[in-house]
Amino acid sequence: MRRHEFQPGRLLAGLVLLAAAVLYLLDATGGADLPWFLVLPMAAGGLALAALVGMVTYAVRRDRRDRISESSDR
C-alpha cells in the first residue's frame, strides 16, 4: 500500500463531525439534553477551523517545495 501525505485539516474535519454525531446520538438516546443551535455552530466552526488548517498546511508545503526547487536550481 502506498503511503500518503498526512492531512491535518481532513483529520480535524472528521473529528469535529464525529463529535457532532456523538452529541446528536447522546441527545437522541436521552444521555444529554442539547439544544440544536449549540451543535450546528460547533460543527460549522470546526469545519471552518479545519479549512484554515488545510490552507496553512498547503502554504507550508508549497513554501518548502519552492525552497527545495530553488536550492537545486543553483
PDB file of N, CA, C and O in Angstrom, chain B, residues numbered from 101:
ATOM      1  N   MET B 101       0.837  -1.175   0.000  1.00  0.00           N
ATOM      2  CA  MET B 101       0.000   0.000   0.000  1.00  0.00           C
ATOM      3  C   MET B 101       0.889   1.247   0.000  1.00  0.00           C
ATOM      4  O   MET B 101       1.822   1.359   0.795  1.00  0.00           O
ATOM      5  N   ARG B 102       0.584   2.178  -0.902  1.00  0.00           N
ATOM      6  CA  ARG B 102       1.362   3.412  -0.977  1.00  0.00           C
ATOM      7  C   ARG B 102       1.042   4.315   0.193  1.00  0.00           C
ATOM      8  O   ARG B 102      -0.102   4.416   0.635  1.00  0.00           O
ATOM      9  N   ARG B 103       2.078   4.968   0.681  1.00  0.00           N
ATOM     10  CA  ARG B 103       1.876   5.930   1.771  1.00  0.00           C
ATOM     11  C   ARG B 103       1.373   7.238   1.181  1.00  0.00           C
ATOM     12  O   ARG B 103       1.682   7.576   0.038  1.00  0.00           O
ATOM     13  N   HIS B 104       0.608   7.959   1.957  1.00  0.00           N
ATOM     14  CA  HIS B 104       0.107   9.249   1.515  1.00  0.00           C
ATOM     15  C   HIS B 104       0.487  10.329   2.525  1.00  0.00           C
ATOM     16  O   HIS B 104       0.898  10.035   3.647  1.00  0.00           O
ATOM     17  N   GLU B 105       0.342  11.578   2.104  1.00  0.00           N
ATOM     18  CA  GLU B 105       0.674  12.693   2.976  1.00  0.00           C
ATOM     19  C   GLU B 105      -0.322  12.788   4.124  1.00  0.00           C
ATOM     20  O   GLU B 105      -1.508  12.498   3.965  1.00  0.00           O
ATOM     21  N   PHE B 106       0.178  13.194   5.269  1.00  0.00           N
ATOM     22  CA  PHE B 106      -0.685  13.469   6.408  1.00  0.00           C
ATOM     23  C   PHE B 106      -1.397  14.786   6.150  1.00  0.00           C
ATOM     24  O   PHE B 106      -0.754  15.792   5.848  1.00  0.00           O
ATOM     25  N   GLN B 107      -2.722  14.788   6.267  1.00  0.00           N
ATOM     26  CA  GLN B 107      -3.507  15.989   6.030  1.00  0.00           C
ATOM     27  C   GLN B 107      -4.283  16.338   7.293  1.00  0.00           C
ATOM     28  O   GLN B 107      -5.368  15.805   7.524  1.00  0.00           O
ATOM     29  N   PRO B 108      -3.728  17.238   8.118  1.00  0.00           N
ATOM     30  CA  PRO B 108      -4.348  17.544   9.400  1.00  0.00           C
ATOM     31  C   PRO B 108      -5.707  18.218   9.274  1.00  0.00           C
ATOM     32  O   PRO B 108      -6.541  18.065  10.166  1.00  0.00           O
ATOM     33  N   GLY B 109      -5.957  18.953   8.204  1.00  0.00           N
ATOM     34  CA  GLY B 109      -7.261  19.585   8.013  1.00  0.00           C
ATOM     35  C   GLY B 109      -8.368  18.556   7.881  1.00  0.00           C
ATOM     36  O   GLY B 109      -9.445  18.714   8.457  1.00  0.00           O
ATOM     37  N   ARG B 110      -8.106  17.518   7.132  1.00  0.00           N
ATOM     38  CA  ARG B 110      -9.110  16.456   6.976  1.00  0.00           C
ATOM     39  C   ARG B 110      -9.317  15.680   8.267  1.00  0.00           C
ATOM     40  O   ARG B 110     -10.437  15.274   8.580  1.00  0.00           O
ATOM     41  N   LEU B 111      -8.245  15.474   9.013  1.00  0.00           N
ATOM     42  CA  LEU B 111      -8.365  14.809  10.303  1.00  0.00           C
ATOM     43  C   LEU B 111      -9.231  15.630  11.244  1.00  0.00           C
ATOM     44  O   LEU B 111     -10.112  15.090  11.913  1.00  0.00           O
ATOM     45  N   LEU B 112      -8.985  16.929  11.299  1.00  0.00           N
ATOM     46  CA  LEU B 112      -9.758  17.807  12.172  1.00  0.00           C
ATOM     47  C   LEU B 112     -11.224  17.848  11.761  1.00  0.00           C
ATOM     48  O   LEU B 112     -12.106  17.821  12.619  1.00  0.00           O
ATOM     49  N   ALA B 113     -11.494  17.911  10.469  1.00  0.00           N
ATOM     50  CA  ALA B 113     -12.873  17.913   9.989  1.00  0.00           C
ATOM     51  C   ALA B 113     -13.590  16.623  10.391  1.00  0.00           C
ATOM     52  O   ALA B 113     -14.741  16.657  10.825  1.00  0.00           O
ATOM     53  N   GLY B 114     -12.916  15.507  10.246  1.00  0.00           N
ATOM     54  CA  GLY B 114     -13.510  14.233  10.646  1.00  0.00           C
ATOM     55  C   GLY B 114     -13.781  14.153  12.131  1.00  0.00           C
ATOM     56  O   GLY B 114     -14.826  13.652  12.547  1.00  0.00           O
ATOM     57  N   LEU B 115     -12.854  14.640  12.935  1.00  0.00           N
ATOM     58  CA  LEU B 115     -13.054  14.607  14.387  1.00  0.00           C
ATOM     59  C   LEU B 115     -14.196  15.518  14.822  1.00  0.00           C
ATOM     60  O   LEU B 115     -14.965  15.168  15.716  1.00  0.00           O
ATOM     61  N   VAL B 116     -14.306  16.682  14.192  1.00  0.00           N
ATOM     62  CA  VAL B 116     -15.391  17.609  14.536  1.00  0.00           C
ATOM     63  C   VAL B 116     -16.741  17.004  14.174  1.00  0.00           C
ATOM     64  O   VAL B 116     -17.679  17.055  14.971  1.00  0.00           O
ATOM     65  N   LEU B 117     -16.846  16.439  12.989  1.00  0.00           N
ATOM     66  CA  LEU B 117     -18.111  15.839  12.588  1.00  0.00           C
ATOM     67  C   LEU B 117     -18.435  14.601  13.423  1.00  0.00           C
ATOM     68  O   LEU B 117     -19.603  14.328  13.704  1.00  0.00           O
ATOM     69  N   LEU B 118     -17.420  13.864  13.814  1.00  0.00           N
ATOM     70  CA  LEU B 118     -17.641  12.722  14.700  1.00  0.00           C
ATOM     71  C   LEU B 118     -18.152  13.187  16.067  1.00  0.00           C
ATOM     72  O   LEU B 118     -19.048  12.566  16.639  1.00  0.00           O
ATOM     73  N   ALA B 119     -17.587  14.270  16.586  1.00  0.00           N
ATOM     74  CA  ALA B 119     -18.053  14.813  17.866  1.00  0.00           C
ATOM     75  C   ALA B 119     -19.496  15.297  17.758  1.00  0.00           C
ATOM     76  O   ALA B 119     -20.288  15.081  18.675  1.00  0.00           O
ATOM     77  N   ALA B 120     -19.847  15.948  16.652  1.00  0.00           N
ATOM     78  CA  ALA B 120     -21.228  16.398  16.452  1.00  0.00           C
ATOM     79  C   ALA B 120     -22.178  15.204  16.379  1.00  0.00           C
ATOM     80  O   ALA B 120     -23.280  15.251  16.926  1.00  0.00           O
ATOM     81  N   ALA B 121     -21.754  14.140  15.705  1.00  0.00           N
ATOM     82  CA  ALA B 121     -22.584  12.940  15.616  1.00  0.00           C
ATOM     83  C   ALA B 121     -22.780  12.298  16.987  1.00  0.00           C
ATOM     84  O   ALA B 121     -23.881  11.854  17.312  1.00  0.00           O
ATOM     85  N   VAL B 122     -21.724  12.247  17.786  1.00  0.00           N
ATOM     86  CA  VAL B 122     -21.832  11.675  19.135  1.00  0.00           C
ATOM     87  C   VAL B 122     -22.770  12.518  19.987  1.00  0.00           C
ATOM     88  O   VAL B 122     -23.571  11.973  20.746  1.00  0.00           O
ATOM     89  N   LEU B 123     -22.681  13.839  19.872  1.00  0.00           N
ATOM     90  CA  LEU B 123     -23.588  14.699  20.638  1.00  0.00           C
ATOM     91  C   LEU B 123     -25.035  14.492  20.219  1.00  0.00           C
ATOM     92  O   LEU B 123     -25.921  14.446  21.072  1.00  0.00           O
ATOM     93  N   TYR B 124     -25.293  14.366  18.919  1.00  0.00           N
ATOM     94  CA  TYR B 124     -26.644  14.080  18.458  1.00  0.00           C
ATOM     95  C   TYR B 124     -27.112  12.712  18.943  1.00  0.00           C
ATOM     96  O   TYR B 124     -28.275  12.553  19.313  1.00  0.00           O
ATOM     97  N   LEU B 125     -26.231  11.736  18.946  1.00  0.00           N
ATOM     98  CA  LEU B 125     -26.589  10.402  19.440  1.00  0.00           C
ATOM     99  C   LEU B 125     -26.923  10.443  20.922  1.00  0.00           C
ATOM    100  O   LEU B 125     -27.897   9.830  21.358  1.00  0.00           O
ATOM    101  N   LEU B 126     -26.124  11.159  21.692  1.00  0.00           N
ATOM    102  CA  LEU B 126     -26.417  11.302  23.121  1.00  0.00           C
ATOM    103  C   LEU B 126     -27.746  12.006  23.348  1.00  0.00           C
ATOM    104  O   LEU B 126     -28.497  11.651  24.256  1.00  0.00           O
ATOM    105  N   ASP B 127     -28.030  12.995  22.531  1.00  0.00           N
ATOM    106  CA  ASP B 127     -29.291  13.710  22.652  1.00  0.00           C
ATOM    107  C   ASP B 127     -30.467  12.808  22.279  1.00  0.00           C
ATOM    108  O   ASP B 127     -31.517  12.858  22.919  1.00  0.00           O
ATOM    109  N   ALA B 128     -30.292  11.994  21.257  1.00  0.00           N
ATOM    110  CA  ALA B 128     -31.373  11.108  20.813  1.00  0.00           C
ATOM    111  C   ALA B 128     -31.659  10.000  21.817  1.00  0.00           C
ATOM    112  O   ALA B 128     -32.810   9.584  21.954  1.00  0.00           O
ATOM    113  N   THR B 129     -30.649   9.518  22.516  1.00  0.00           N
ATOM    114  CA  THR B 129     -30.848   8.440  23.483  1.00  0.00           C
ATOM    115  C   THR B 129     -31.225   8.956  24.866  1.00  0.00           C
ATOM    116  O   THR B 129     -31.529   8.169  25.762  1.00  0.00           O
ATOM    117  N   GLY B 130     -31.205  10.276  25.044  1.00  0.00           N
ATOM    118  CA  GLY B 130     -31.558  10.841  26.332  1.00  0.00           C
ATOM    119  C   GLY B 130     -30.375  11.005  27.262  1.00  0.00           C
ATOM    120  O   GLY B 130     -30.558  11.375  28.421  1.00  0.00           O
ATOM    121  N   GLY B 131     -29.179  10.744  26.796  1.00  0.00           N
ATOM    122  CA  GLY B 131     -27.981  10.873  27.620  1.00  0.00           C
ATOM    123  C   GLY B 131     -27.583  12.315  27.865  1.00  0.00           C
ATOM    124  O   GLY B 131     -26.861  12.613  28.817  1.00  0.00           O
ATOM    125  N   ALA B 132     -28.049  13.202  27.016  1.00  0.00           N
ATOM    126  CA  ALA B 132     -27.754  14.630  27.175  1.00  0.00           C
ATOM    127  C   ALA B 132     -28.913  15.411  26.574  1.00  0.00           C
ATOM    128  O   ALA B 132     -29.603  14.934  25.674  1.00  0.00           O
ATOM    129  N   ASP B 133     -29.111  16.597  27.077  1.00  0.00           N
ATOM    130  CA  ASP B 133     -30.178  17.446  26.556  1.00  0.00           C
ATOM    131  C   ASP B 133     -29.534  18.691  25.947  1.00  0.00           C
ATOM    132  O   ASP B 133     -29.324  19.699  26.623  1.00  0.00           O
ATOM    133  N   LEU B 134     -29.232  18.593  24.668  1.00  0.00           N
ATOM    134  CA  LEU B 134     -28.539  19.677  23.978  1.00  0.00           C
ATOM    135  C   LEU B 134     -29.487  20.363  23.006  1.00  0.00           C
ATOM    136  O   LEU B 134     -30.184  19.694  22.244  1.00  0.00           O
ATOM    137  N   PRO B 135     -29.519  21.679  23.025  1.00  0.00           N
ATOM    138  CA  PRO B 135     -30.315  22.376  22.008  1.00  0.00           C
ATOM    139  C   PRO B 135     -29.634  22.271  20.641  1.00  0.00           C
ATOM    140  O   PRO B 135     -28.407  22.217  20.556  1.00  0.00           O
ATOM    141  N   TRP B 136     -30.426  22.244  19.586  1.00  0.00           N
ATOM    142  CA  TRP B 136     -29.877  22.062  18.248  1.00  0.00           C
ATOM    143  C   TRP B 136     -28.965  23.209  17.870  1.00  0.00           C
ATOM    144  O   TRP B 136     -28.005  23.019  17.123  1.00  0.00           O
ATOM    145  N   PHE B 137     -29.258  24.417  18.384  1.00  0.00           N
ATOM    146  CA  PHE B 137     -28.473  25.578  17.991  1.00  0.00           C
ATOM    147  C   PHE B 137     -27.099  25.603  18.642  1.00  0.00           C
ATOM    148  O   PHE B 137     -26.315  26.515  18.378  1.00  0.00           O
ATOM    149  N   LEU B 138     -26.791  24.637  19.478  1.00  0.00           N
ATOM    150  CA  LEU B 138     -25.452  24.547  20.036  1.00  0.00           C
ATOM    151  C   LEU B 138     -24.542  23.669  19.172  1.00  0.00           C
ATOM    152  O   LEU B 138     -23.357  23.961  19.008  1.00  0.00           O
ATOM    153  N   VAL B 139     -25.103  22.607  18.630  1.00  0.00           N
ATOM    154  CA  VAL B 139     -24.290  21.649  17.872  1.00  0.00           C
ATOM    155  C   VAL B 139     -23.975  22.167  16.467  1.00  0.00           C
ATOM    156  O   VAL B 139     -22.867  21.966  15.970  1.00  0.00           O
ATOM    157  N   LEU B 140     -24.923  22.822  15.834  1.00  0.00           N
ATOM    158  CA  LEU B 140     -24.691  23.301  14.468  1.00  0.00           C
ATOM    159  C   LEU B 140     -23.577  24.343  14.384  1.00  0.00           C
ATOM    160  O   LEU B 140     -22.723  24.220  13.506  1.00  0.00           O
ATOM    161  N   PRO B 141     -23.536  25.359  15.243  1.00  0.00           N
ATOM    162  CA  PRO B 141     -22.397  26.290  15.170  1.00  0.00           C
ATOM    163  C   PRO B 141     -21.063  25.623  15.515  1.00  0.00           C
ATOM    164  O   PRO B 141     -20.021  25.993  14.976  1.00  0.00           O
ATOM    165  N   MET B 142     -21.102  24.637  16.417  1.00  0.00           N
ATOM    166  CA  MET B 142     -19.876  23.921  16.744  1.00  0.00           C
ATOM    167  C   MET B 142     -19.344  23.195  15.506  1.00  0.00           C
ATOM    168  O   MET B 142     -18.145  23.226  15.232  1.00  0.00           O
ATOM    169  N   ALA B 143     -20.233  22.550  14.768  1.00  0.00           N
ATOM    170  CA  ALA B 143     -19.812  21.841  13.557  1.00  0.00           C
ATOM    171  C   ALA B 143     -19.334  22.821  12.490  1.00  0.00           C
ATOM    172  O   ALA B 143     -18.325  22.575  11.830  1.00  0.00           O
ATOM    173  N   ALA B 144     -20.048  23.921  12.318  1.00  0.00           N
ATOM    174  CA  ALA B 144     -19.647  24.908  11.316  1.00  0.00           C
ATOM    175  C   ALA B 144     -18.303  25.550  11.688  1.00  0.00           C
ATOM    176  O   ALA B 144     -17.444  25.734  10.826  1.00  0.00           O
ATOM    177  N   GLY B 145     -18.128  25.883  12.949  1.00  0.00           N
ATOM    178  CA  GLY B 145     -16.863  26.458  13.398  1.00  0.00           C
ATOM    179  C   GLY B 145     -15.709  25.479  13.253  1.00  0.00           C
ATOM    180  O   GLY B 145     -14.602  25.860  12.873  1.00  0.00           O
ATOM    181  N   GLY B 146     -15.977  24.217  13.559  1.00  0.00           N
ATOM    182  CA  GLY B 146     -14.941  23.200  13.411  1.00  0.00           C
ATOM    183  C   GLY B 146     -14.545  22.994  11.959  1.00  0.00           C
ATOM    184  O   GLY B 146     -13.370  22.794  11.655  1.00  0.00           O
ATOM    185  N   LEU B 147     -15.523  23.044  11.063  1.00  0.00           N
ATOM    186  CA  LEU B 147     -15.204  22.908   9.639  1.00  0.00           C
ATOM    187  C   LEU B 147     -14.435  24.121   9.128  1.00  0.00           C
ATOM    188  O   LEU B 147     -13.543  23.988   8.290  1.00  0.00           O
ATOM    189  N   ALA B 148     -14.783  25.302   9.633  1.00  0.00           N
ATOM    190  CA  ALA B 148     -14.024  26.495   9.249  1.00  0.00           C
ATOM    191  C   ALA B 148     -12.583  26.404   9.758  1.00  0.00           C
ATOM    192  O   ALA B 148     -11.646  26.771   9.048  1.00  0.00           O
ATOM    193  N   LEU B 149     -12.410  25.916  10.981  1.00  0.00           N
ATOM    194  CA  LEU B 149     -11.064  25.736  11.528  1.00  0.00           C
ATOM    195  C   LEU B 149     -10.289  24.688  10.726  1.00  0.00           C
ATOM    196  O   LEU B 149      -9.093  24.846  10.484  1.00  0.00           O
ATOM    197  N   ALA B 150     -10.972  23.625  10.320  1.00  0.00           N
ATOM    198  CA  ALA B 150     -10.316  22.600   9.501  1.00  0.00           C
ATOM    199  C   ALA B 150      -9.888  23.172   8.152  1.00  0.00           C
ATOM    200  O   ALA B 150      -8.826  22.818   7.642  1.00  0.00           O
ATOM    201  N   ALA B 151     -10.703  24.051   7.571  1.00  0.00           N
ATOM    202  CA  ALA B 151     -10.328  24.688   6.311  1.00  0.00           C
ATOM    203  C   ALA B 151      -9.102  25.575   6.496  1.00  0.00           C
ATOM    204  O   ALA B 151      -8.211  25.594   5.647  1.00  0.00           O
ATOM    205  N   LEU B 152      -9.058  26.303   7.596  1.00  0.00           N
ATOM    206  CA  LEU B 152      -7.901  27.148   7.882  1.00  0.00           C
ATOM    207  C   LEU B 152      -6.640  26.309   8.058  1.00  0.00           C
ATOM    208  O   LEU B 152      -5.582  26.660   7.536  1.00  0.00           O
ATOM    209  N   VAL B 153      -6.749  25.209   8.787  1.00  0.00           N
ATOM    210  CA  VAL B 153      -5.604  24.318   8.985  1.00  0.00           C
ATOM    211  C   VAL B 153      -5.144  23.742   7.645  1.00  0.00           C
ATOM    212  O   VAL B 153      -3.944  23.635   7.390  1.00  0.00           O
ATOM    213  N   GLY B 154      -6.087  23.377   6.801  1.00  0.00           N
ATOM    214  CA  GLY B 154      -5.743  22.858   5.477  1.00  0.00           C
ATOM    215  C   GLY B 154      -5.016  23.878   4.620  1.00  0.00           C
ATOM    216  O   GLY B 154      -4.061  23.538   3.922  1.00  0.00           O
ATOM    217  N   MET B 155      -5.467  25.138   4.669  1.00  0.00           N
ATOM    218  CA  MET B 155      -4.800  26.182   3.893  1.00  0.00           C
ATOM    219  C   MET B 155      -3.389  26.461   4.422  1.00  0.00           C
ATOM    220  O   MET B 155      -2.462  26.672   3.640  1.00  0.00           O
ATOM    221  N   VAL B 156      -3.229  26.463   5.733  1.00  0.00           N
ATOM    222  CA  VAL B 156      -1.904  26.677   6.308  1.00  0.00           C
ATOM    223  C   VAL B 156      -0.973  25.523   5.945  1.00  0.00           C
ATOM    224  O   VAL B 156       0.188  25.743   5.601  1.00  0.00           O
ATOM    225  N   THR B 157      -1.478  24.305   6.023  1.00  0.00           N
ATOM    226  CA  THR B 157      -0.676  23.135   5.662  1.00  0.00           C
ATOM    227  C   THR B 157      -0.237  23.216   4.200  1.00  0.00           C
ATOM    228  O   THR B 157       0.916  22.930   3.877  1.00  0.00           O
ATOM    229  N   TYR B 158      -1.151  23.601   3.328  1.00  0.00           N
ATOM    230  CA  TYR B 158      -0.821  23.738   1.908  1.00  0.00           C
ATOM    231  C   TYR B 158       0.250  24.805   1.696  1.00  0.00           C
ATOM    232  O   TYR B 158       1.196  24.598   0.935  1.00  0.00           O
ATOM    233  N   ALA B 159       0.099  25.947   2.371  1.00  0.00           N
ATOM    234  CA  ALA B 159       1.069  27.033   2.213  1.00  0.00           C
ATOM    235  C   ALA B 159       2.449  26.614   2.694  1.00  0.00           C
ATOM    236  O   ALA B 159       3.449  26.931   2.049  1.00  0.00           O
ATOM    237  N   VAL B 160       2.518  25.914   3.806  1.00  0.00           N
ATOM    238  CA  VAL B 160       3.809  25.468   4.334  1.00  0.00           C
ATOM    239  C   VAL B 160       4.457  24.470   3.383  1.00  0.00           C
ATOM    240  O   VAL B 160       5.655  24.553   3.113  1.00  0.00           O
ATOM    241  N   ARG B 161       3.675  23.537   2.881  1.00  0.00           N
ATOM    242  CA  ARG B 161       4.236  22.544   1.960  1.00  0.00           C
ATOM    243  C   ARG B 161       4.668  23.170   0.641  1.00  0.00           C
ATOM    244  O   ARG B 161       5.685  22.775   0.071  1.00  0.00           O
ATOM    245  N   ARG B 162       3.900  24.148   0.149  1.00  0.00           N
ATOM    246  CA  ARG B 162       4.268  24.828  -1.091  1.00  0.00           C
ATOM    247  C   ARG B 162       5.558  25.612  -0.902  1.00  0.00           C
ATOM    248  O   ARG B 162       6.430  25.596  -1.771  1.00  0.00           O
ATOM    249  N   ASP B 163       5.685  26.307   0.242  1.00  0.00           N
ATOM    250  CA  ASP B 163       6.900  27.071   0.519  1.00  0.00           C
ATOM    251  C   ASP B 163       8.102  26.139   0.632  1.00  0.00           C
ATOM    252  O   ASP B 163       9.178  26.447   0.120  1.00  0.00           O
ATOM    253  N   ARG B 164       7.926  25.021   1.290  1.00  0.00           N
ATOM    254  CA  ARG B 164       9.018  24.054   1.432  1.00  0.00           C
ATOM    255  C   ARG B 164       9.421  23.494   0.071  1.00  0.00           C
ATOM    256  O   ARG B 164      10.608  23.335  -0.213  1.00  0.00           O
ATOM    257  N   ARG B 165       8.435  23.198  -0.765  1.00  0.00           N
ATOM    258  CA  ARG B 165       8.714  22.673  -2.104  1.00  0.00           C
ATOM    259  C   ARG B 165       9.445  23.719  -2.948  1.00  0.00           C
ATOM    260  O   ARG B 165      10.367  23.381  -3.690  1.00  0.00           O
ATOM    261  N   ASP B 166       9.035  24.992  -2.838  1.00  0.00           N
ATOM    262  CA  ASP B 166       9.694  26.056  -3.588  1.00  0.00           C
ATOM    263  C   ASP B 166      11.136  26.260  -3.131  1.00  0.00           C
ATOM    264  O   ASP B 166      12.022  26.498  -3.952  1.00  0.00           O
ATOM    265  N   ARG B 167      11.369  26.169  -1.830  1.00  0.00           N
ATOM    266  CA  ARG B 167      12.735  26.330  -1.321  1.00  0.00           C
ATOM    267  C   ARG B 167      13.639  25.201  -1.806  1.00  0.00           C
ATOM    268  O   ARG B 167      14.803  25.433  -2.131  1.00  0.00           O
ATOM    269  N   ILE B 168      13.110  23.992  -1.856  1.00  0.00           N
ATOM    270  CA  ILE B 168      13.893  22.851  -2.323  1.00  0.00           C
ATOM    271  C   ILE B 168      14.220  23.011  -3.802  1.00  0.00           C
ATOM    272  O   ILE B 168      15.344  22.741  -4.226  1.00  0.00           O
ATOM    273  N   SER B 169      13.230  23.452  -4.594  1.00  0.00           N
ATOM    274  CA  SER B 169      13.491  23.619  -6.023  1.00  0.00           C
ATOM    275  C   SER B 169      14.447  24.785  -6.282  1.00  0.00           C
ATOM    276  O   SER B 169      15.227  24.732  -7.233  1.00  0.00           O
ATOM    277  N   GLU B 170      14.406  25.839  -5.456  1.00  0.00           N
ATOM    278  CA  GLU B 170      15.364  26.942  -5.599  1.00  0.00           C
ATOM    279  C   GLU B 170      16.785  26.485  -5.300  1.00  0.00           C
ATOM    280  O   GLU B 170      17.717  26.840  -6.021  1.00  0.00           O
ATOM    281  N   SER B 171      16.951  25.716  -4.261  1.00  0.00           N
ATOM    282  CA  SER B 171      18.304  25.268  -3.892  1.00  0.00           C
ATOM    283  C   SER B 171      18.863  24.277  -4.908  1.00  0.00           C
ATOM    284  O   SER B 171      20.077  24.213  -5.098  1.00  0.00           O
ATOM    285  N   SER B 172      18.008  23.512  -5.555  1.00  0.00           N
ATOM    286  CA  SER B 172      18.501  22.564  -6.547  1.00  0.00           C
ATOM    287  C   SER B 172      18.823  23.255  -7.880  1.00  0.00           C
ATOM    288  O   SER B 172      19.598  22.733  -8.682  1.00  0.00           O
ATOM    289  N   ASP B 173      18.221  24.437  -8.112  1.00  0.00           N
ATOM    290  CA  ASP B 173      18.485  25.181  -9.338  1.00  0.00           C
ATOM    291  C   ASP B 173      19.835  25.871  -9.307  1.00  0.00           C
ATOM    292  O   ASP B 173      20.384  26.182 -10.364  1.00  0.00           O
ATOM    293  N   ARG B 174      20.373  26.114  -8.160  1.00  0.00           N
ATOM    294  CA  ARG B 174      21.647  26.835  -8.031  1.00  0.00           C
ATOM    295  C   ARG B 174      22.802  25.993  -8.340  1.00  0.00           C
ATOM    296  O   ARG B 174      23.940  26.458  -8.275  1.00  0.00           O
TER     297      ARG B 174
END
